[in-house]
């Protein structure tokens, strides 16, 4: 009851002090163009659905099968072999403008250029995708499916408190990106999502959440909804806040490599093989626990905490303690970036007090 009242008070305060506009859940034709191209590559071997996939995905895959020799598919396969995978391809699309031109709307991040192996490769891929879309008349195909895709989003839209999630993130971190975008991807699998952010010409941050289809339906696409969707949104949009805050101190992150050593195998399987990525994810999981106290029933907080610890994020409870200190001392730390040096201090202290000699020796050599 107390937590329900806390959430109610939080909502009243925000409705009374700002205009809250929910960011709509939508399907992006540009992201679907990418998904169709990837469906013709070895990407599908690791990131495909269980079974044959939903009706729309099967149609999309068949549509692009006639263009599997196009340069866009060839480049996508080369990038996939170079491990330009997981979050990298969707993040690439977030930097581009709408079809049919697919112009470069936001300059590629250093992270994206590094993942691809060079800016020229990304530009070649962008131009090839635009050429393929025109040659195949992809927008005509997509328009035919648009009402069907809109209907598939109805269960996720029902009761989704996206406006409240965004407001909570603004309040917790002390600042906000200029825009939020929530993109549903009926042809990317299986469940979960990706977080990405871009920077406009004025230096403003724009946050994206890419939400994958569950991967088990062979009929209408199915996506997360309810608690699962709201918790996922806290996590994925949270990347726009946590990543730049922690990555502003690369030397301090590298000094914490021994923390990754005990769970290195598990983290590699989850594509979190660098200490910087591990720390981003670990802090975000702590944020999820804190947010659950305002959004969900008490037992959900426990489920989220235990779930992350089972997946190898063994620092979750410790990080939650630090975030509680941050919340209790916002006069000292008006924004999260002010708090990050103290958070690094505490992580270094934990490492000193808890790492074994093997962790310290072998952890030094992690990249």
PEMOGI-V960193 format. One record per run of one state. SS is the DSSP state (a for helix, b for strand, c for the rest). FROM is the first residue (numbers start at 0). TO is the last residue. If there is no record, write none. Layout:
BEGIN
ss/from/to
SS/FROM/TO
SS/FROM/TO
END
This chain:
BEGIN
ss/from/to
c/0/0
a/1/16
c/17/23
b/24/26
c/27/27
a/28/37
c/38/41
a/42/46
c/47/53
a/54/64
c/65/69
a/70/80
c/81/85
a/86/93
c/94/94
b/95/95
c/96/102
b/103/103
c/104/108
a/109/115
c/116/117
a/118/135
c/136/136
a/137/151
c/152/152
a/153/156
c/157/160
a/161/172
c/173/177
b/178/184
c/185/191
b/192/198
c/199/203
b/204/211
c/212/224
a/225/246
c/247/248
a/249/253
c/254/255
a/256/260
c/261/262
a/263/268
c/269/273
a/274/294
c/295/296
a/297/309
c/310/314
a/315/327
c/328/334
a/335/353
c/354/355
a/356/362
c/363/366
END
